[in-house]
Amino acid sequence: MISKGEKIDTDFTISIVRDGEEEEVKFSELLTRPTIVSVYMRNNTGGCDKQNRSLAEYANKFDEKGYNLVAVSKDTCGSHKNYAKKLDINYILASDPDYKFAETTDSIVEKKMYGKTFNAPSRSAFILDKDGTVLGIIEKINTKAHAEELFELIDKL
């Protein structure tokens, strides 16, 4: 996994849902100020719902502290639109089926589910500066208290 202080490659295109609208943007365009990128596996699953509910509850406070908030999964933008309505999400949801963000942060890990082994992004969070420099990392997210752990990390920066 990438380390604090290293710079990620931000020159890749990603599809997002912002304010209910689908867009295709360069990842670098999302970094208009320090940005929290929270990685989760899939919409409408127990742990991922807890993770995003935590973020949604405190999204305005992250904004007040001067941070953009982006949640990334492999789901389509169509799925993200419905998910945002369901959980009242007012931050950016990014669709990354090719794991571009996970590749640039070197955060693809081996996982096991139902007896099968596969590679997928780790459930992690990154705080990035506007130039893509990693300011902080949470390698294993606490799904229920994700926002709180992000605030703790931000306070240490």
Residue frames relative to the residue before (quaternion, step in Angstrom):
aa qw qx qy qz dx dy dz
M 1.0000 0.0000 0.0000 0.0000 0.00 0.00 0.00
I 0.5774 -0.5822 0.4465 0.3582 3.54 -1.13 0.71
S 0.3451 -0.7487 0.5322 0.1926 3.58 -1.16 0.54
K 0.6503 -0.4826 0.4165 0.4132 3.51 -1.32 0.39
G 0.7626 0.3404 -0.2737 0.4772 3.57 -0.97 0.89
E 0.6157 0.5224 -0.3550 0.4711 3.59 1.20 -0.36
K 0.3766 -0.7181 0.5468 0.2087 3.53 -1.25 0.50
I 0.3037 -0.7533 0.5523 0.1880 3.59 -0.89 0.91
D 0.5202 -0.5767 0.5178 0.3587 3.53 -1.31 0.32
T 0.1134 -0.8215 0.5578 0.0339 3.60 -0.58 1.11
D 0.5444 0.6425 -0.3769 0.3857 3.57 1.31 0.09
F 0.5044 0.5910 -0.4836 0.4030 3.57 0.57 1.17
T 0.4539 -0.6847 0.5074 0.2602 3.54 -1.20 0.59
I 0.0113 -0.7846 0.6191 -0.0318 3.54 -1.05 0.85
S 0.3795 -0.7012 0.5545 0.2385 3.57 -1.14 0.67
I 0.0529 -0.8134 0.5792 -0.0096 3.57 -0.94 0.91
V 0.2420 -0.6795 0.6553 0.2241 3.50 -1.42 0.18
R 0.0503 0.7746 -0.6230 0.0968 3.52 -0.73 1.20
D 0.8377 -0.0404 -0.0212 0.5443 3.57 -0.70 1.10
G 0.7249 -0.4688 0.2331 0.4476 3.58 0.98 0.89
E 0.6688 0.4849 -0.2903 0.4830 3.58 1.29 -0.02
E 0.3996 -0.6973 0.5432 0.2431 3.56 -1.07 0.78
E 0.0274 0.7754 -0.6298 0.0384 3.53 -1.08 0.83
E 0.2176 -0.7105 0.6393 0.1975 3.53 -1.28 0.35
V 0.0324 0.8226 -0.5603 0.0917 3.57 -0.62 1.15
K 0.5088 -0.5421 0.5407 0.3935 3.51 -1.34 0.16
F 0.5613 -0.6165 0.4176 0.3611 3.58 -0.91 0.83
S 0.6052 0.5851 -0.3504 0.4105 3.59 1.02 -0.77
E 0.6129 0.5686 -0.3441 0.4274 3.62 1.14 -0.61
L 0.6214 0.5412 -0.3446 0.4498 3.62 1.20 -0.37
L 0.6642 0.5210 -0.2861 0.4534 3.57 1.25 -0.43
T 0.1333 0.8224 -0.5370 0.1320 3.57 0.69 1.10
R 0.7403 0.0096 -0.0380 0.6712 3.55 1.40 -0.17
P 0.7162 -0.3731 0.2658 0.5265 3.66 -1.10 0.04
T 0.1297 -0.8276 0.5459 -0.0115 3.53 -0.89 1.03
I 0.2775 -0.7169 0.6191 0.1606 3.52 -1.06 0.90
V 0.0673 -0.7702 0.6338 0.0251 3.56 -0.86 1.00
S 0.0948 -0.8014 0.5905 -0.0068 3.53 -0.53 1.26
V 0.1944 -0.8034 0.5580 0.0731 3.57 -0.64 1.15
Y 0.0501 0.7775 -0.6244 0.0557 3.55 -0.91 0.97
M 0.6034 -0.6275 0.3683 0.3264 3.57 -1.19 0.46
R 0.8329 -0.1336 0.1764 0.5073 3.56 0.61 -1.08
N 0.5265 -0.6190 0.4893 0.3166 3.56 -1.11 0.73
N 0.8527 0.2099 -0.1449 0.4559 3.54 -1.27 0.54
T 0.5433 0.5287 -0.4535 0.4687 3.55 0.93 0.96
G 0.7134 -0.5243 0.2686 0.3794 3.56 -1.09 0.77
G 0.7526 0.4000 -0.2264 0.4715 3.57 0.53 -1.16
C 0.6647 0.5071 -0.3058 0.4555 3.57 0.97 -0.83
D 0.6174 0.5263 -0.3429 0.4735 3.58 1.07 -0.69
K 0.6404 0.5143 -0.3282 0.4667 3.61 0.95 -0.83
Q 0.6427 0.5366 -0.3135 0.4481 3.56 0.94 -0.93
N 0.7334 0.4227 -0.2432 0.4735 3.59 0.81 -0.96
R 0.5858 0.5455 -0.3805 0.4631 3.62 1.10 -0.51
S 0.6253 0.5365 -0.3262 0.4635 3.56 1.03 -0.82
L 0.6737 0.4844 -0.2912 0.4761 3.58 0.92 -0.90
A 0.6631 0.5244 -0.3109 0.4343 3.58 0.88 -0.95
E 0.6356 0.5521 -0.3256 0.4303 3.56 1.03 -0.81
Y 0.7973 0.2878 -0.1252 0.5157 3.58 1.05 -0.78
A 0.3067 0.7954 -0.4852 0.1943 3.61 1.25 0.16
N 0.6681 0.5013 -0.3136 0.4517 3.60 0.90 -0.84
K 0.6382 0.5207 -0.3327 0.4593 3.61 1.06 -0.65
F 0.6070 0.5182 -0.3597 0.4833 3.60 1.08 -0.64
D 0.6348 0.5297 -0.3201 0.4626 3.57 0.99 -0.85
E 0.6580 0.5102 -0.3042 0.4629 3.60 0.93 -0.88
K 0.6764 0.4700 -0.2896 0.4875 3.60 1.10 -0.65
G 0.5828 -0.6295 0.3523 0.3743 3.61 1.28 -0.02
Y 0.5774 0.5857 -0.3730 0.4294 3.59 1.19 0.52
N 0.3643 -0.6525 0.6172 0.2462 3.51 -1.20 0.72
L 0.1931 -0.7686 0.6003 0.1075 3.56 -1.21 0.52
V 0.0292 0.7791 -0.6217 0.0756 3.55 -0.82 1.12
A 0.1136 -0.7635 0.6318 0.0710 3.58 -0.92 0.92
V 0.1631 -0.8148 0.5558 0.0268 3.57 -0.82 1.08
S 0.1501 0.7460 -0.6435 0.0830 3.54 -1.06 0.88
K 0.6230 -0.5571 0.3971 0.3793 3.56 -1.30 0.06
D 0.4500 0.7140 -0.4397 0.3073 3.60 1.28 -0.14
T 0.5541 -0.6074 0.4594 0.3361 3.55 -1.24 0.52
C 0.6298 -0.5217 0.4039 0.4099 3.55 -1.25 0.28
G 0.5927 0.5621 -0.3653 0.4465 3.60 1.08 -0.61
S 0.6531 0.4905 -0.2964 0.4949 3.56 0.98 -0.87
H 0.6414 0.5376 -0.3184 0.4451 3.58 0.99 -0.85
K 0.6171 0.5463 -0.3539 0.4422 3.61 0.99 -0.76
N 0.6843 0.4712 -0.2813 0.4802 3.58 0.87 -0.94
Y 0.6447 0.5339 -0.3114 0.4498 3.56 1.00 -0.84
A 0.6386 0.5270 -0.3195 0.4608 3.57 0.99 -0.85
K 0.6478 0.4963 -0.3199 0.4813 3.60 0.98 -0.78
K 0.6606 0.5376 -0.3080 0.4240 3.57 0.88 -0.97
L 0.7970 0.2937 -0.1349 0.5102 3.60 0.87 -0.97
D 0.4093 -0.7259 0.4575 0.3102 3.59 1.30 0.09
I 0.2154 0.7925 -0.5247 0.2242 3.54 0.89 1.07
N 0.0821 -0.8110 0.5789 0.0208 3.58 -0.80 1.03
Y 0.5804 0.5165 -0.4055 0.4816 3.57 1.15 0.61
I 0.6704 -0.5183 0.3554 0.3945 3.56 -1.30 0.20
L 0.1387 -0.7338 0.6593 0.0872 3.53 -1.10 0.88
A 0.1618 -0.8079 0.5637 0.0575 3.57 -0.73 1.08
S 0.2952 -0.7361 0.5901 0.1511 3.53 -1.07 0.89
D 0.0772 0.8159 -0.5611 0.1159 3.56 -0.54 1.20
P 0.0135 -0.8529 0.5218 -0.0077 3.61 0.57 1.14
D 0.6949 0.4548 -0.2702 0.4871 3.59 1.20 -0.44
Y 0.4253 -0.7495 0.4204 0.2840 3.59 1.34 0.18
K 0.1619 0.8200 -0.5302 0.1423 3.58 1.02 0.79
F 0.6634 0.4891 -0.3164 0.4697 3.58 0.93 -0.87
A 0.6566 0.5121 -0.3115 0.4578 3.60 0.91 -0.86
E 0.6328 0.5201 -0.3382 0.4633 3.59 1.03 -0.69
T 0.6978 0.4755 -0.2902 0.4503 3.59 0.86 -0.91
T 0.7144 0.3886 -0.2503 0.5254 3.61 1.19 -0.46
D 0.3700 -0.7540 0.4634 0.2825 3.56 1.34 0.09
S 0.4542 0.7046 -0.4218 0.3454 3.56 0.97 0.93
I 0.3873 0.6706 -0.5263 0.3510 3.58 1.07 0.70
V 0.0513 -0.8102 0.5830 -0.0315 3.54 -0.79 1.10
E 0.5272 -0.5931 0.4938 0.3556 3.54 -1.31 0.28
K 0.0602 -0.7915 0.6082 0.0000 3.56 -0.92 0.96
K 0.1941 -0.7560 0.6116 0.1295 3.52 -1.29 0.44
M 0.1214 0.7711 -0.6174 0.0979 3.53 -0.98 0.91
Y 0.8484 -0.0024 -0.0455 0.5274 3.55 -0.88 1.01
G 0.7225 -0.4631 0.2358 0.4561 3.57 0.98 0.89
K 0.6376 0.5018 -0.3355 0.4786 3.59 1.25 0.02
T 0.2586 -0.7431 0.5994 0.1468 3.54 -1.13 0.74
F 0.1086 0.7863 -0.5991 0.1044 3.56 -0.95 0.90
N 0.4187 -0.6769 0.5408 0.2721 3.56 -1.30 0.28
A 0.1352 0.7709 -0.6081 0.1326 3.56 -0.97 0.93
P 0.6505 -0.5084 0.3757 0.4211 3.59 -1.23 0.26
S 0.4708 -0.6425 0.5195 0.3094 3.55 -1.12 0.67
R 0.4719 -0.6138 0.5365 0.3358 3.57 -1.21 0.52
S 0.2654 0.7681 -0.5178 0.2673 3.54 -0.03 1.34
A 0.2378 -0.7519 0.5930 0.1629 3.55 -1.31 0.13
F 0.1453 -0.7812 0.6058 0.0399 3.52 -1.12 0.80
I 0.1769 -0.7277 0.6477 0.1398 3.54 -1.08 0.73
L 0.0941 -0.8222 0.5610 -0.0203 3.53 -0.60 1.25
D 0.4054 -0.6636 0.5673 0.2711 3.52 -1.16 0.67
K 0.7259 -0.4587 0.2942 0.4197 3.58 -1.28 0.24
D 0.7129 0.4330 -0.2577 0.4877 3.59 1.13 -0.54
G 0.6185 -0.5728 0.3346 0.4211 3.61 1.29 0.12
T 0.4440 0.6755 -0.4692 0.3555 3.59 1.25 0.15
V 0.4087 -0.7081 0.5243 0.2380 3.57 -0.92 0.94
L 0.2077 -0.7972 0.5612 0.0804 3.55 -0.62 1.20
G 0.7959 -0.0948 0.0905 0.5911 3.57 1.15 -0.64
I 0.1496 -0.7824 0.6019 0.0568 3.55 -1.24 0.57
I 0.1078 -0.7068 0.6907 0.1079 3.51 -1.23 0.66
E 0.2796 -0.8179 0.4828 0.1409 3.57 -0.33 1.25
K 0.7820 0.1101 -0.0684 0.6097 3.59 1.10 -0.63
I 0.2915 -0.8032 0.5041 0.1258 3.53 -0.37 1.31
N 0.3144 -0.6643 0.6433 0.2146 3.51 -1.21 0.71
T 0.3546 -0.7966 0.4398 0.2149 3.60 -0.13 1.26
K 0.6847 0.4941 -0.2987 0.4449 3.61 0.94 -0.80
A 0.8009 0.2375 -0.0986 0.5408 3.59 1.00 -0.80
H 0.1608 0.8393 -0.5069 0.1135 3.57 1.08 0.71
A 0.6619 0.5032 -0.3219 0.4527 3.60 0.83 -0.89
E 0.6520 0.5275 -0.3153 0.4440 3.57 0.93 -0.90
E 0.6778 0.4753 -0.3081 0.4688 3.59 0.92 -0.84
L 0.6128 0.5312 -0.3502 0.4686 3.60 1.12 -0.56
F 0.6371 0.5136 -0.3294 0.4709 3.60 0.98 -0.80
E 0.6231 0.5333 -0.3376 0.4620 3.61 1.00 -0.77
L 0.6683 0.4940 -0.2983 0.4694 3.56 0.94 -0.91
I 0.6446 0.5256 -0.3197 0.4538 3.59 0.93 -0.88
D 0.6535 0.5268 -0.3118 0.4450 3.57 0.97 -0.84
K 0.6736 0.4865 -0.2899 0.4749 3.61 1.17 -0.52
L 0.5738 0.6187 -0.3831 0.3758 3.61 1.20 -0.30
